[in-house]
Amino acid sequence: MAQLPTFEDVQAAAHRLQGHALHTPVMRSRTANTLLGGALFFKCENLQRTGAFKFRGAFNALSAFNAAQRKGGVLTFSSGNHAQAIALAAQILDMPAVVLMPQDAPASKMAATRGYGAEVIVYDRFTEDREALSQRIAQERGLTLVPPYDHADVIAGQGTAAKELIEEVGELDTLFVCLGGGGLLAGSALAARALSPDCKVIGVEPLAGNDGQQSLRSGEIVHIDTPRTIADGAQTQHLGQLTFEIIRRDVADILTATDDQLVEAMRFYAERMKLLVEPTGCLSYAGACYGGLPLRGQRVGIIISGGNVDLSRFATLTTDIASHLTSAGSVPPPAPPQP
């Protein structure tokens, strides 16, 4: 296993990203504060370049390529956000990029990836092994593989989002982070451990794909079938070797959220904060609302991981859940202020 990244690597990544990644805003919400009884700070990575935090890790990783690697080009696999990030970073750094994307990836993400100049190869995520496929293509074409999360430079780059948040607002009591393969969670944990040592870092993943939760509690990486969830950015089958080791050491717990809860969070962001957030990006706030943790009187960080959702899909999801709630009442309103 490769050496685990450290907070010093996060600091180095922040230096490389200056002038390339955006320092995204931190937003507040009186409604959310009243709802949960704490002071919430929303780090808006949905407003990052390519619409997600992934640009941070992608640019940091590609910046470390040597001349031969840059000439050969980069290969990755992704449902969309890492794909776009690699494509844009490769364009900026003037190198070829090839991206494997599942055939059911959001149309907006696939179009943007091609728009940044990457070659897109489509596969079936439910019948084909993307990791085996990418290894074969990389070997055949002389490309350097940069996976979406289990890569030291990617993890360090993702950690710069939490670094910015804590440096801007001060130490936190709890930090909620969206979880797929663990790159953002692991990087955030590195930053929080250094800058806010008493902060509890909480990962949140889809209920349908709780491999991270199972892994943390069992002490070993658990593999699952590709989960069926609207959170396309978190349809991972397992944590990475590097991300798991950091998560096991530095993360307090991993919670889950249902698809209906994610849609409720999407509606909250759109209606109350005027933000367009994709389902995966809603995991962190859904975890804060529905995870059952006592947050009254706490300073709480929420990392919004991305905002790349097809507008037609957004309209369908939020309209469907509104009528569903009215008729069935199966999803409770967000948790009331805690005693």
C-alpha positions as CSV (number, residue, x, y, z in Angstrom):
1,M,0.0,0.0,0.0
2,A,1.2,3.5,-0.8
3,Q,2.2,5.9,2.0
4,L,-0.8,7.7,3.5
5,P,-1.0,11.4,2.8
6,T,-0.7,13.8,5.7
7,F,-1.9,17.3,6.5
8,E,1.4,18.6,5.1
9,D,0.3,17.1,1.8
10,V,-3.0,19.0,2.1
11,Q,-1.0,22.2,2.7
12,A,1.2,21.5,-0.4
13,A,-2.0,20.9,-2.4
14,A,-3.5,24.2,-1.3
15,H,-0.4,25.9,-2.6
16,R,-0.6,24.2,-6.0
17,L,-4.3,25.0,-6.3
18,Q,-3.8,28.7,-5.8
19,G,-5.0,30.5,-8.9
20,H,-6.6,27.4,-10.3
21,A,-9.3,26.2,-7.8
22,L,-11.9,28.6,-6.4
23,H,-12.0,29.5,-2.8
24,T,-15.7,28.6,-2.5
25,P,-18.0,30.6,-0.2
26,V,-19.2,29.5,3.2
27,M,-22.9,30.2,3.6
28,R,-25.2,30.3,6.6
29,S,-28.9,29.6,7.1
30,R,-31.0,30.8,10.0
31,T,-33.6,28.2,9.1
32,A,-31.1,25.4,9.5
33,N,-29.7,26.9,12.7
34,T,-33.2,27.0,14.2
35,L,-34.0,23.5,12.9
36,L,-31.0,21.8,14.5
37,G,-30.2,24.2,17.4
38,G,-26.6,24.8,16.3
39,A,-24.6,27.2,14.2
40,L,-24.2,25.6,10.8
41,F,-21.5,26.5,8.2
42,F,-22.1,25.3,4.6
43,K,-19.0,25.0,2.5
44,C,-20.3,25.4,-1.1
45,E,-18.2,23.1,-3.3
46,N,-21.2,23.0,-5.7
47,L,-19.8,26.4,-6.7
48,Q,-16.3,25.0,-7.4
49,R,-14.9,24.8,-10.9
50,T,-16.7,21.9,-12.7
51,G,-19.4,22.2,-10.1
52,A,-17.9,19.9,-7.4
53,F,-15.0,19.5,-5.0
54,K,-13.3,17.0,-7.4
55,F,-11.4,19.6,-9.2
56,R,-9.2,20.0,-6.2
57,G,-7.9,16.5,-6.1
58,A,-7.7,16.1,-9.9
59,F,-5.6,19.2,-10.5
60,N,-3.3,18.4,-7.6
61,A,-2.7,14.8,-8.9
62,L,-2.1,15.9,-12.5
63,S,0.2,18.7,-11.4
64,A,2.5,16.0,-10.0
65,F,2.9,14.2,-13.4
66,N,6.3,14.0,-14.9
67,A,7.0,14.9,-18.5
68,A,6.5,11.4,-19.8
69,Q,3.2,11.0,-18.0
70,R,2.0,14.3,-19.3
71,K,2.8,13.3,-22.8
72,G,1.1,9.9,-22.5
73,G,-2.0,11.3,-20.9
74,V,-4.4,10.4,-18.0
75,L,-7.1,7.8,-17.6
76,T,-9.8,7.7,-15.0
77,F,-13.2,6.2,-14.3
78,S,-16.1,8.3,-12.8
79,S,-19.8,8.8,-12.9
80,G,-19.3,12.4,-13.6
81,N,-17.7,14.8,-11.1
82,H,-14.2,13.4,-11.1
83,A,-14.6,12.9,-14.9
84,Q,-15.2,16.6,-15.4
85,A,-12.4,17.5,-13.0
86,I,-9.8,15.3,-14.7
87,A,-10.9,16.6,-18.1
88,L,-10.6,20.3,-17.1
89,A,-7.3,19.8,-15.2
90,A,-5.9,17.9,-18.2
91,Q,-7.0,20.7,-20.5
92,I,-5.4,23.3,-18.4
93,L,-2.1,21.3,-18.1
94,D,-2.2,20.4,-21.9
95,M,-2.4,16.6,-21.7
96,P,-4.7,14.0,-23.2
97,A,-7.5,12.6,-21.0
98,V,-9.6,9.4,-21.4
99,V,-12.5,8.9,-19.0
100,L,-14.6,5.7,-18.4
101,M,-18.2,6.7,-17.6
102,P,-21.2,4.6,-16.8
103,Q,-23.9,4.6,-19.5
104,D,-26.5,5.9,-17.0
105,A,-24.3,8.9,-15.9
106,P,-26.2,12.2,-15.8
107,A,-26.3,13.7,-19.3
108,S,-25.0,17.0,-18.1
109,K,-21.9,15.4,-16.6
110,M,-21.1,13.4,-19.7
111,A,-21.6,16.4,-22.0
112,A,-19.4,18.6,-19.8
113,T,-16.6,16.0,-19.7
114,R,-16.6,15.8,-23.5
115,G,-16.8,19.6,-23.6
116,Y,-13.5,19.9,-21.6
117,G,-11.9,17.8,-24.4
118,A,-11.7,14.4,-22.8
119,E,-12.4,11.1,-24.7
120,V,-15.3,9.3,-23.1
121,I,-15.6,5.5,-23.1
122,V,-19.0,4.3,-21.9
123,Y,-19.5,1.1,-19.9
124,D,-22.3,-0.7,-17.9
125,R,-21.7,-0.1,-14.2
126,F,-23.9,-3.1,-13.2
127,T,-22.3,-5.7,-15.4
128,E,-18.7,-4.5,-16.0
129,D,-15.9,-4.0,-13.6
130,R,-14.7,-0.4,-14.1
131,E,-11.4,-0.9,-12.2
132,A,-10.4,-3.9,-14.3
133,L,-11.5,-2.2,-17.5
134,S,-9.5,0.9,-16.7
135,Q,-6.4,-1.0,-15.8
136,R,-6.5,-2.8,-19.2
137,I,-7.1,0.4,-21.2
138,A,-4.3,2.2,-19.3
139,Q,-1.9,-0.6,-20.1
140,E,-2.8,-0.9,-23.7
141,R,-2.6,2.9,-24.4
142,G,0.2,4.0,-22.1
143,L,-2.0,6.2,-19.9
144,T,-1.5,7.0,-16.3
145,L,-4.5,6.0,-14.2
146,V,-5.7,8.5,-11.6
147,P,-8.6,6.8,-9.7
148,P,-11.4,9.0,-8.3
149,Y,-10.5,8.6,-4.6
150,D,-7.8,6.0,-3.7
151,H,-4.8,8.2,-4.6
152,A,-2.7,10.2,-2.2
153,D,-2.6,13.3,-4.3
154,V,-6.3,13.2,-4.9
155,I,-7.0,12.8,-1.1
156,A,-4.7,15.7,-0.3
157,G,-6.4,17.9,-2.8
158,Q,-9.8,17.1,-1.5
159,G,-8.7,18.0,2.0
160,T,-8.2,21.6,1.0
161,A,-12.0,22.2,1.1
162,A,-12.2,21.4,4.8
163,K,-8.9,23.3,5.4
164,E,-10.5,26.4,3.9
165,L,-13.7,26.0,5.9
166,I,-12.0,25.7,9.3
167,E,-9.5,28.4,8.6
168,E,-12.3,30.7,7.6
169,V,-14.8,30.0,10.4
170,G,-12.7,28.6,13.2
171,E,-12.8,25.3,15.0
172,L,-15.8,23.1,14.7
173,D,-17.5,20.6,17.0
174,T,-18.8,18.4,14.2
175,L,-18.1,18.2,10.5
176,F,-20.5,16.3,8.2
177,V,-19.0,15.1,4.9
178,C,-20.5,13.3,1.9
179,L,-19.1,9.8,1.4
180,G,-18.6,7.7,-1.7
181,G,-15.2,6.2,-2.1
182,G,-13.8,8.3,0.7
183,G,-11.5,10.8,-0.9
184,L,-13.3,13.9,0.4
185,L,-13.9,12.3,3.8
186,A,-10.3,11.2,4.3
187,G,-8.9,14.5,3.1
188,S,-11.4,16.4,5.4
189,A,-10.4,14.2,8.3
190,L,-6.7,15.1,7.7
191,A,-7.5,18.8,7.8
192,A,-9.8,18.6,10.8
193,R,-7.4,16.6,12.8
194,A,-4.7,19.3,12.3
195,L,-6.9,22.4,12.5
196,S,-9.7,21.4,14.8
197,P,-8.5,18.4,16.9
198,D,-11.7,18.1,19.0
199,C,-14.0,18.1,15.9
200,K,-15.9,14.9,15.3
201,V,-15.8,14.1,11.6
202,I,-18.9,12.2,10.4
203,G,-19.2,10.6,7.0
204,V,-22.7,10.2,5.4
205,E,-23.4,7.7,2.6
206,P,-26.6,6.4,0.9
207,L,-28.5,3.8,2.9
208,A,-28.6,1.6,-0.2
209,G,-24.8,1.6,-0.3
210,N,-23.5,1.6,3.3
211,D,-20.3,-0.2,2.6
212,G,-18.3,2.6,4.4
213,Q,-20.4,2.2,7.5
214,Q,-20.0,-1.5,7.5
215,S,-16.3,-1.2,6.9
216,L,-15.7,1.3,9.8
217,R,-17.7,-0.9,12.2
218,S,-16.1,-4.2,11.1
219,G,-12.6,-2.9,10.9
220,E,-12.0,-4.1,7.3
221,I,-13.0,-3.0,3.8
222,V,-16.5,-4.4,2.9
223,H,-17.3,-4.9,-0.7
224,I,-20.9,-4.6,-2.0
225,D,-22.8,-4.7,-5.3
226,T,-23.3,-1.4,-7.0
227,P,-26.0,0.3,-5.0
228,R,-29.2,1.6,-6.7
229,T,-29.5,5.2,-5.4
230,I,-30.2,8.6,-6.8
231,A,-26.8,9.6,-5.3
232,D,-24.9,8.7,-8.5
233,G,-21.6,10.1,-7.1
234,A,-21.8,7.6,-4.2
235,Q,-22.5,4.4,-6.1
236,T,-19.2,3.0,-5.1
237,Q,-18.7,-0.7,-4.2
238,H,-16.0,-0.2,-1.5
239,L,-13.7,2.2,0.1
240,G,-10.1,2.5,-1.1
241,Q,-7.1,1.1,0.8
242,L,-5.8,4.6,1.5
243,T,-9.1,6.2,2.3
244,F,-10.1,3.4,4.6
245,E,-7.0,3.6,6.7
246,I,-7.5,7.4,7.2
247,I,-11.2,7.0,7.9
248,R,-10.6,4.2,10.4
249,R,-8.1,6.4,12.3
250,D,-9.7,9.8,12.1
251,V,-13.4,9.5,11.5
252,A,-15.8,9.3,14.4
253,D,-18.7,7.6,12.6
254,I,-20.5,7.0,9.3
255,L,-24.2,7.6,9.0
256,T,-26.6,6.9,6.1
257,A,-29.4,8.8,4.4
258,T,-32.3,7.5,2.3
259,D,-33.1,8.8,-1.2
260,D,-36.2,10.5,0.0
261,Q,-34.2,12.3,2.7
262,L,-31.7,13.4,0.0
263,V,-34.5,14.9,-2.1
264,E,-35.9,16.7,1.0
265,A,-32.4,18.2,1.4
266,M,-32.3,19.2,-2.3
267,R,-35.6,21.0,-1.8
268,F,-34.3,22.8,1.3
269,Y,-31.2,24.0,-0.5
270,A,-33.2,25.3,-3.5
271,E,-36.0,26.9,-1.5
272,R,-34.2,28.3,1.5
273,M,-30.6,28.8,0.4
274,K,-31.1,29.3,-3.4
275,L,-28.6,26.6,-4.1
276,L,-28.7,23.9,-6.7
277,V,-27.2,20.8,-5.1
278,E,-27.1,17.3,-6.6
279,P,-28.3,14.3,-4.5
280,T,-24.8,13.2,-3.5
281,G,-24.0,16.7,-2.4
282,C,-27.0,16.5,0.0
283,L,-25.7,13.6,2.0
284,S,-23.9,15.8,4.6
285,Y,-26.9,17.9,5.4
286,A,-29.3,14.9,5.4
287,G,-26.9,13.3,7.9
288,A,-27.1,16.3,10.1
289,C,-30.9,16.4,9.9
290,Y,-31.7,12.7,10.2
291,G,-28.7,11.1,11.8
292,G,-29.8,11.6,15.4
293,L,-26.7,13.3,16.6
294,P,-27.2,16.0,19.3
295,L,-26.1,19.3,17.6
296,R,-27.8,21.9,19.9
297,G,-25.2,24.6,20.8
298,Q,-22.6,23.1,18.5
299,R,-20.6,24.7,15.6
300,V,-21.3,22.4,12.7
301,G,-19.6,22.2,9.3
302,I,-21.5,20.9,6.3
303,I,-19.5,20.2,3.1
304,I,-21.7,20.4,0.0
305,S,-19.8,18.2,-2.4
306,G,-21.4,19.2,-5.7
307,G,-24.2,20.6,-7.7
308,N,-24.1,18.7,-11.0
309,V,-27.7,17.5,-11.5
310,D,-29.7,17.6,-14.7
311,L,-32.4,20.2,-14.3
312,S,-35.1,17.9,-15.7
313,R,-34.0,15.3,-13.2
314,F,-34.0,17.8,-10.4
315,A,-37.6,18.9,-11.3
316,T,-38.8,15.3,-11.5
317,L,-37.3,14.3,-8.1
318,T,-38.4,17.4,-6.2
319,T,-41.9,17.3,-7.7
320,D,-42.3,13.6,-7.1
321,I,-41.3,13.8,-3.4
322,A,-43.6,16.8,-2.8
323,S,-46.6,14.8,-4.0
324,H,-45.4,11.7,-2.2
325,L,-45.1,13.5,1.1
326,T,-48.5,15.0,0.8
327,S,-50.2,11.7,0.0
328,A,-48.2,9.3,2.2
329,G,-46.3,11.3,4.8
330,S,-43.5,8.6,4.6
331,V,-40.7,11.1,5.1
332,P,-40.8,13.1,8.3
333,P,-39.9,16.8,8.1
334,P,-36.3,17.6,9.1
335,A,-35.7,17.0,12.7
336,P,-37.0,19.7,15.1
337,P,-34.6,21.7,17.3
338,Q,-33.0,19.3,19.8
339,P,-33.4,19.8,23.5
